Amino acid sequence: MSLRGVGLAEIPEETARVARAVFPKGCLAMRVRDTLGPVFADAQFDELFPVRGRPAVSPARLALVSVLQFAEGLTDRQAAHAVRSRLDWKYALSLELTDTGFDFSVLSEFRGRLVDGDAGREVFDAVLRAAGEAGLVKPGKRQRTDATHVLAATRDLNRLEFVVETLRAALNQLAEEAGDWLVRVAAPEWFDRYSARPEDSRFPSRWAARVEHGDQCGADGIVVLEALRSPAAPPGLRSLPAVEFLRQTWVQQFHHVNGAVRWREPKNLPPGLIRLRTPHEPEARTGSKRDLGWSGYKVHLSETCEPDAPHLITHIHTTPAPVNDVVVLEDIHTALAERGLLPDEHLVDAGYVDAEQIHHARRDHSMELVGPVKATSVKGQVSGDFFDNTHFTVDWDQRQAVCPGGQSSVSWREAQSHRDTPVTRVRFAARHCGPCKLRTSCTDAQTGRNLTLRPQAEHDILQQARIEQDSDRWRHRYGHRAGVEGTISQGVQAFGLRRSRYRGLAKTRLQHHFTGAAINLARLDAWLTGRPLARTRVSPFAALRPAGSDPAGRN
């Protein structure tokens, strides 16, 4: 069972001879090995294993097997079988032809160690470093980033199913730990309500009846929680994972009204970032983007996009589903800086762009963040043509602003926004705004026009960005961002990026590091074999568009 006979740096002579005879033109695993070398070393994973009782299987080999496994979409059994039976894998892993491999369960144990040691990024980084040493990825130039949703490994539940399944899961765990005690607590009708899974049950169709059913479930859950607090309850039951999840869920979903347990109104539910969704994956959260809603996570992909080099993923970042894109941008830049792969120009969509982020990218990383900034809006706008902040002249030294009508502000004070960021509140007097001929294009507030300004550096950035993004030159420059959609499509269709294989954020993050490394291997192989990028698909009708008539400026 030992695979330690030959170091990864040495391909056995007989293995190399037979593999090259069978694959005279090579294949992905062989070409990657010849170009990148061993990629992994046992020393990279020393901290994951005890000093004594070292594993029989080389962790460097297990890391490479895991990446190849994700590159080909194999199960653990299939990957272990490939190690035993495939010449190209034996070549990449430096194995003798007669090596019998290892049991498939070793891969799961290795992933567990990576999760416990938060070492999944090391696997991804090793592939990226090897590509860098081969001159295939370099810092500077352009990169682009976008995100996509990832579905949790568990079934999505509606609200009624969720509370019923949460109570059912807690009852099942209590039955295993203290069945005799639970029989004395449980009402006879509970066996009809909570024995079957929600998908196997028939819930009322009328809304009022569903609310009543939910209230009843809430009352039953309170009975369980109060019984657990009783001195007669066996010790340790309250610390069971399913019981703690039940307690947290009941705090979020129910409250007492006139002494009775009632479902909370939707407006009284906690925000999505902390709202629980299923007892079988406590870390899953619900996210939404436009008309799309999902339970699970979100993954951000950053990649190079120069025509003279392979487009490789430089960073992959996984978060709970509700986390806004702009929140993770600084983490992405920090990770790229640690790898020495910061771009000169970073192309992102509107979700990542904010004046503060543009300012920080320039100040901290000497990087130009390129993406559409949001247009200004005026609350209470009363006509189609209105004056946003760009129509006001701001004198920061004199702490004063002048409106399009020529009137000066009467108030200037420093304040905090709803996001706790510094802003300046500027107010114009009602006596000036009331008789102004431009009033209908400015405000309908009876107290006069108010402005909220960012700090000067950010204000100037917004003013300049809003002007630049209306130019054809900017649109052509930003057009290179669209290619990242193809990366997401490749990840979803060829590498299973859309759905988590495992439960929990840590394991999902590990999956994405493996997936990012696998995509990079596939792209390196495509570059080495001269396989061109797929062309953007255009429908037959769209192909008839007259030249020069593209409203998006993609000519």
C-alpha positions in Angstrom: 0.0 0.0 0.0 3.0 2.3 0.4 3.6 4.9 -2.4 6.9 6.2 -0.9 9.2 4.1 -3.0 10.0 6.8 -5.6 10.1 10.6 -5.1 7.8 12.7 -7.1 10.8 14.3 -8.9 11.7 10.9 -10.4 9.6 9.2 -13.0 10.5 5.5 -13.1 12.3 4.6 -16.4 9.9 1.8 -17.4 6.9 3.9 -16.6 8.2 6.8 -18.7 9.1 4.4 -21.6 5.7 2.6 -21.7 3.7 5.8 -21.2 5.4 7.6 -24.1 5.0 4.6 -26.3 1.2 4.5 -25.6 0.8 8.3 -25.7 3.3 9.5 -28.3 1.6 12.9 -28.4 1.1 13.0 -24.6 -2.1 13.8 -22.7 -3.1 16.3 -20.1 -1.6 14.5 -17.0 1.7 13.9 -18.9 2.0 17.3 -20.5 1.3 19.1 -17.2 3.9 16.9 -15.5 6.5 17.6 -18.2 5.8 21.4 -18.1 5.3 22.1 -14.4 7.3 19.3 -12.8 6.2 17.6 -9.6 4.1 20.6 -8.5 3.7 19.3 -4.9 6.2 18.2 -2.2 5.6 16.3 1.0 7.1 19.2 3.0 4.2 21.5 2.0 1.9 19.3 4.1 4.1 18.5 7.1 2.0 20.5 9.5 -1.1 18.4 8.7 0.4 15.1 9.9 1.9 14.1 13.3 5.6 13.6 13.6 5.1 9.9 14.5 3.1 7.5 12.5 3.6 9.2 9.1 1.1 8.3 6.5 1.8 5.4 4.1 0.7 7.5 1.1 2.7 10.6 0.1 0.6 13.8 0.7 2.2 15.3 -2.4 0.8 12.5 -4.5 -2.6 12.8 -2.8 -2.7 16.5 -3.6 -2.0 15.8 -7.3 -4.5 12.9 -7.4 -7.1 15.3 -5.9 -6.5 17.9 -8.6 -6.6 15.4 -11.4 -9.7 13.9 -9.8 -11.5 17.3 -10.1 -10.1 17.9 -13.6 -11.8 14.8 -14.8 -14.9 14.9 -12.5 -14.1 11.5 -10.8 -15.4 10.1 -7.6 -13.0 8.9 -4.9 -13.4 5.3 -6.1 -12.8 6.2 -9.7 -9.7 8.3 -8.8 -8.2 5.5 -6.7 -8.8 3.1 -9.6 -7.1 5.5 -12.0 -4.0 5.5 -9.8 -3.9 1.7 -10.1 -4.8 1.3 -13.7 -3.9 4.4 -15.9 -0.5 4.9 -17.4 -0.8 8.7 -17.7 -1.6 9.0 -14.0 1.3 6.7 -13.0 3.6 8.9 -15.1 2.4 12.1 -13.5 2.6 10.6 -10.0 6.1 9.0 -10.6 4.7 5.4 -9.8 6.1 2.1 -10.9 3.8 0.2 -13.4 3.2 -2.5 -10.8 2.2 -0.1 -8.0 -1.2 -1.1 -6.7 -2.2 2.4 -5.4 -4.3 3.0 -2.2 -7.7 2.6 -0.8 -10.2 5.2 -2.0 -11.0 6.2 1.6 -7.5 7.8 1.9 -8.7 10.7 -0.3 -11.5 11.6 2.1 -9.1 11.4 5.0 -6.7 13.7 3.2 -9.4 16.3 2.5 -10.4 16.1 6.1 -6.8 17.1 7.1 -6.8 19.9 4.6 -10.0 21.3 6.0 -8.8 21.0 9.6 -5.6 22.7 8.7 -7.2 25.3 6.4 -4.7 24.2 3.8 -6.8 24.0 0.7 -5.3 27.2 -0.6 -1.8 25.6 -0.5 -3.0 23.1 -3.1 -4.2 25.9 -5.4 -1.2 28.0 -4.8 1.2 25.2 -5.6 -0.2 24.8 -9.1 -0.1 28.6 -9.6 3.5 28.8 -8.4 4.5 26.0 -10.8 2.9 27.9 -13.7 4.7 31.0 -12.6 8.1 29.2 -12.5 7.4 28.0 -16.0 6.8 31.6 -17.1 3.1 31.1 -17.8 1.6 33.6 -15.3 3.1 36.9 -14.3 2.1 39.9 -12.2 0.9 43.2 -13.8 -1.2 43.8 -16.9 -4.9 43.0 -16.6 -7.0 40.6 -14.6 -10.8 40.3 -14.2 -13.1 39.1 -11.5 -16.7 37.9 -11.2 -18.8 35.8 -8.9 -21.5 33.1 -9.3 -23.8 31.3 -6.9 -23.2 27.9 -5.5 -26.0 25.6 -4.3 -25.7 23.9 -1.0 -25.4 20.1 -1.0 -28.7 19.8 0.9 -32.3 20.1 -0.3 -33.7 23.6 -0.3 -36.6 23.9 2.2 -39.4 26.4 2.4 -40.1 28.0 5.7 -42.6 25.5 7.0 -40.6 22.6 5.9 -37.5 24.1 7.6 -39.0 24.4 11.1 -40.6 21.0 10.9 -37.3 19.4 9.7 -35.4 21.2 12.4 -37.6 19.9 15.1 -37.6 16.4 13.6 -33.8 16.4 13.4 -33.6 17.4 17.1 -36.1 14.7 18.1 -34.1 12.1 16.2 -30.8 13.0 17.9 -32.5 13.1 21.3 -34.0 9.6 20.6 -30.6 8.2 20.0 -29.1 9.8 23.1 -32.0 9.5 25.6 -34.9 7.6 24.1 -36.5 6.7 27.4 -36.6 10.3 28.6 -38.0 11.6 25.2 -40.9 9.1 25.3 -42.1 10.7 28.5 -41.8 14.2 27.0 -43.3 13.6 23.5 -47.0 14.0 23.0 -48.6 11.0 21.1 -49.5 13.2 18.1 -45.8 14.1 17.6 -45.2 10.7 16.1 -47.6 11.6 13.3 -46.2 15.1 12.8 -42.5 14.5 13.0 -41.8 10.9 12.0 -41.7 11.5 8.3 -39.5 13.8 6.3 -41.2 17.1 5.2 -41.0 16.1 1.5 -42.9 12.9 2.4 -45.6 14.9 4.3 -48.6 16.8 3.0 -48.8 20.3 4.4 -51.9 22.5 4.2 -52.3 24.4 1.0 -54.1 27.4 2.5 -51.9 30.1 3.9 -53.9 30.5 7.1 -53.7 26.7 7.7 -49.9 26.7 7.1 -49.4 29.5 9.6 -51.5 27.5 12.1 -49.3 24.4 11.4 -46.2 26.5 11.9 -47.5 27.9 15.2 -48.2 24.4 16.4 -44.7 23.3 15.4 -43.3 26.3 17.3 -45.3 25.3 20.4 -44.0 21.7 20.2 -40.4 22.9 19.9 -40.9 25.1 23.0 -42.1 22.1 25.0 -38.9 20.2 24.0 -36.6 23.2 24.9 -38.3 23.7 28.3 -38.1 20.0 29.1 -34.3 20.1 28.3 -33.9 23.0 30.8 -35.6 20.9 33.5 -33.4 19.3 36.3 -34.9 16.0 35.3 -33.4 16.1 31.8 -30.3 13.9 31.4 -27.1 15.9 31.4 -25.5 16.9 28.1 -28.6 16.9 26.0 -28.7 20.7 25.6 -25.2 20.7 24.0 -26.2 18.3 21.2 -25.7 20.0 17.8 -29.3 19.4 16.6 -30.6 20.8 19.9 -28.5 23.9 19.8 -29.6 24.4 16.1 -33.2 24.0 17.3 -32.8 26.7 19.9 -31.2 29.2 17.5 -33.9 28.5 14.9 -36.7 29.0 17.3 -35.2 32.4 18.3 -35.2 33.4 14.7 -38.5 32.0 13.6 -40.9 32.4 16.6 -41.8 34.8 19.4 -44.4 35.0 22.2 -47.6 36.9 21.6 -50.0 37.1 24.5 -48.5 34.0 26.0 -48.7 31.9 22.8 -45.9 30.9 20.4 -46.4 32.5 17.0 -44.5 32.6 13.8 -42.6 35.9 13.2 -43.7 38.1 10.4 -41.3 38.2 7.5 -40.3 41.7 8.3 -39.2 40.5 11.8 -36.9 37.8 10.5 -33.1 38.3 10.9 -31.0 39.3 7.9 -29.9 36.7 5.4 -26.3 36.7 6.6 -27.3 35.1 9.9 -30.6 33.5 9.0 -30.5 29.6 9.3 -31.8 27.6 6.3 -31.5 23.9 7.0 -30.5 21.7 10.0 -28.4 19.5 7.7 -26.0 22.4 6.7 -26.0 25.0 9.4 -23.6 27.3 7.5 -25.8 27.6 4.3 -27.4 31.0 3.8 -29.9 32.4 1.3 -28.6 34.8 -1.3 -30.4 36.8 -4.0 -29.3 38.6 -7.1 -32.0 40.3 -9.2 -34.7 37.6 -9.7 -32.5 34.7 -8.5 -32.6 33.3 -5.0 -30.6 30.4 -3.7 -29.4 28.7 -0.5 -25.7 28.0 -0.3 -22.6 30.0 -1.0 -21.0 32.4 -3.5 -17.6 31.9 -5.2 -15.5 34.7 -6.7 -13.0 33.9 -9.5 -10.1 36.2 -10.6 -8.1 35.4 -13.7 -5.5 36.8 -16.1 -6.8 37.9 -19.5 -3.8 38.8 -21.7 -3.8 37.4 -25.3 -0.1 36.3 -25.1 -0.5 33.9 -22.1 -3.0 31.3 -20.9 -5.9 32.7 -18.9 -5.2 31.3 -15.5 -7.3 31.7 -12.3 -5.2 33.7 -9.8 -7.5 33.6 -6.9 -10.7 31.9 -5.8 -12.7 33.1 -2.9 -15.8 31.5 -1.3 -18.2 33.3 1.0 -21.8 32.7 2.4 -24.4 33.6 -0.2 -25.6 37.0 1.1 -22.1 38.6 1.3 -21.9 41.6 -1.1 -19.3 41.5 -3.8 -17.8 44.9 -2.7 -17.0 43.5 0.8 -14.6 40.8 -0.5 -12.7 43.0 -3.0 -10.0 44.0 -0.5 -9.5 40.4 0.5 -9.0 39.5 -3.1 -6.4 42.2 -3.6 -4.6 41.2 -0.4 -4.4 37.6 -1.6 -3.1 38.6 -5.0 -0.5 40.8 -3.3 0.7 37.9 -1.1 1.1 35.8 -4.3 3.0 38.6 -6.0 0.3 38.6 -8.8 -1.3 42.0 -8.4 -2.5 43.3 -11.8 -2.0 46.9 -13.1 -5.7 46.9 -14.1 -8.5 45.0 -12.5 -11.8 44.7 -14.4 -14.9 44.0 -12.3 -18.6 44.5 -12.6 -20.7 47.2 -10.8 -21.1 45.0 -7.7 -17.5 45.4 -6.8 -17.1 49.1 -7.7 -17.3 51.9 -5.2 -15.4 55.2 -4.9 -13.8 53.9 -1.7 -12.6 50.7 -3.4 -11.2 52.6 -6.4 -9.3 55.0 -4.0 -7.9 52.1 -1.9 -6.9 50.1 -5.0 -4.8 53.1 -6.2 -3.5 54.1 -2.8 -2.6 50.6 -1.4 -1.9 48.6 -4.5 -1.1 51.1 -7.3 -3.8 49.4 -9.2 -6.6 50.8 -11.4 -10.0 49.3 -10.6 -12.1 49.5 -13.7 -15.9 49.0 -13.5 -19.1 51.0 -13.9 -19.9 53.3 -10.9 -23.5 53.8 -9.9 -25.3 56.8 -11.3 -26.4 59.4 -8.7 -30.1 59.7 -7.9 -32.2 62.4 -6.3 -34.8 61.5 -3.8 -38.0 63.3 -4.7 -37.0 63.8 -8.3 -39.9 65.7 -10.1 -38.7 65.8 -13.7 -36.7 63.7 -16.1 -33.8 66.1 -16.2 -32.4 66.6 -12.8 -29.3 67.9 -11.1 -27.1 65.3 -9.4 -24.0 66.0 -7.5 -22.0 66.5 -10.6 -23.9 69.8 -11.3 -22.7 71.4 -8.1 -19.4 73.2 -7.6 -17.7 72.1 -4.4 -15.0 74.2 -2.8 -13.4 71.9 -0.2 -11.1 74.5 1.2 -13.9 77.0 1.8 -16.2 74.2 2.9 -18.9 75.4 0.6 -20.9 74.3 -2.4 -22.6 76.3 -5.2 -25.8 75.0 -6.9 -26.5 75.3 -10.6 -28.6 78.4 -9.8 -25.6 80.2 -8.4 -26.7 79.9 -4.7 -24.2 79.0 -2.0 -24.8 76.4 0.7 -25.7 77.5 4.2 -24.6 74.4 6.1 -21.6 72.1 5.9 -21.0 69.4 8.5 -19.1 66.1 8.8 -21.2 63.0 9.5 -21.4 59.2 9.1 -23.3 57.3 6.5 -25.5 54.3 7.2 -22.4 52.2 6.5 -20.4 54.1 9.1 -18.2 55.7 6.5 -17.3 59.5 6.6 -19.5 61.8 4.6 -20.2 65.5 4.4 -23.8 66.8 4.6 -24.4 70.1 2.7 -27.6 72.0 2.9 -29.1 74.8 0.8 -31.6 77.3 2.3 -35.3 76.9 1.5 -35.5 80.7 0.9 -33.1 80.2 -2.1 -34.6 77.0 -3.4 -38.3 78.0 -3.2 -38.4 80.7 -5.8 -35.6 79.2 -8.0 -36.6 78.6 -11.6 -34.5 75.4 -11.7 -36.3 73.9 -8.7 -38.2 71.2 -10.6 -34.9 69.8 -11.9 -33.3 69.9 -8.5 -35.7 69.0 -5.6 -39.2 69.0 -4.3 -38.2 69.1 -0.6 -39.8 72.0 1.2 -36.7 72.6 3.3 -34.3 73.1 0.4 -31.8 70.9 -1.4 -29.4 68.6 0.6 -26.2 67.0 -0.7 -24.3 64.1 0.7 -20.7 64.1 -0.4 -18.0 61.5 -0.1 -14.5 62.5 1.2 -12.8 64.7 -1.3 -10.6 62.0 -2.8 -13.6 59.7 -3.4 -15.8 62.5 -4.6 -13.2 63.5 -7.2 -12.9 59.8 -8.3 -16.7 59.5 -8.7 -16.9 62.8 -10.7 -14.1 61.6 -13.1 -15.4 58.0 -13.3 -18.9 59.1 -14.3 -17.6 61.2 -17.1 -15.1 58.5 -18.4 -17.5 55.6 -18.5 -19.7 57.4 -21.0 -16.9 57.3 -23.6 -16.3 54.7 -26.3 -12.7 54.4 -25.2 -13.8 53.3 -21.7 -16.3 50.9 -23.0 -13.7 49.3 -25.3 -11.3 49.0 -22.3 -14.0 47.5 -20.1 -15.2 45.1 -22.8 -12.4 42.7 -21.8 -14.2 41.9 -18.5 -16.9 39.9 -20.3 -14.5 37.0 -20.9 -14.8 36.0 -17.2 -18.3 34.9 -17.9 -16.8 32.1 -20.0 -14.6 31.0 -17.1 -17.7 30.8 -14.9 -19.5 28.8 -17.6 -16.5 26.4 -17.9 -16.4 26.0 -14.1 -20.1 25.3 -14.0 -20.5 23.0 -17.0 -17.2 21.1 -17.0 -16.1 21.2 -13.3 -19.3 21.1 -11.3 -18.8 24.6 -9.8 -22.5 25.3 -9.4 -23.2 22.8 -6.6 -21.2 22.0 -3.5 -20.1 18.3 -3.2 -19.8 18.6 0.5 -21.5 20.2 3.5 -20.2 23.3 5.2 -18.3 26.4 4.1 -14.9 25.0 4.9 -15.4 21.9 2.7 -17.0 23.9 0.0 -14.0 26.3 0.0 -11.7 23.3 -0.3 -13.7 22.1 -3.3 -13.3 25.4 -5.0 -9.6 25.4 -4.4 -9.4 22.0 -6.1 -11.7 23.2 -8.8 -9.6 26.3 -9.5 -6.4 24.2 -9.6 -8.1 21.7 -12.0 -9.3 24.5 -14.3 -5.8 25.9 -14.4 -4.4 22.5 -15.4 -7.0 22.2 -18.2 -6.2 25.7 -19.5 -2.4 25.1 -19.3 -2.9 21.9 -21.4 -5.1 23.9 -23.9 -2.3 26.5 -24.2 0.4 23.9 -24.6 -1.5 22.1 -27.4 -2.4 25.3 -29.2 -6.1 24.8 -28.7 -7.8 28.3 -29.2 -10.4 29.8 -27.0 -14.0 29.1 -28.0 -15.7 31.9 -29.9 -18.6 33.7 -28.4 -21.8 32.2 -29.5 -24.0 34.5 -31.6 -27.5 33.6 -32.7 -28.3 33.5 -36.4 -30.5 36.6 -36.1 -28.0 38.6 -34.1 -25.3 37.9 -36.7 -27.4 39.9 -39.2 -26.9 43.1 -37.1 -25.6 45.9 -39.4 -22.1 47.0 -38.7 -21.8 50.0 -36.3 -25.3 49.5 -34.8 -24.3 47.7 -31.5 -25.8 49.8 -28.7 -23.4 48.3 -26.2 -20.4 49.6 -28.0 -18.9 46.2 -28.7 -18.0 46.9 -32.3 
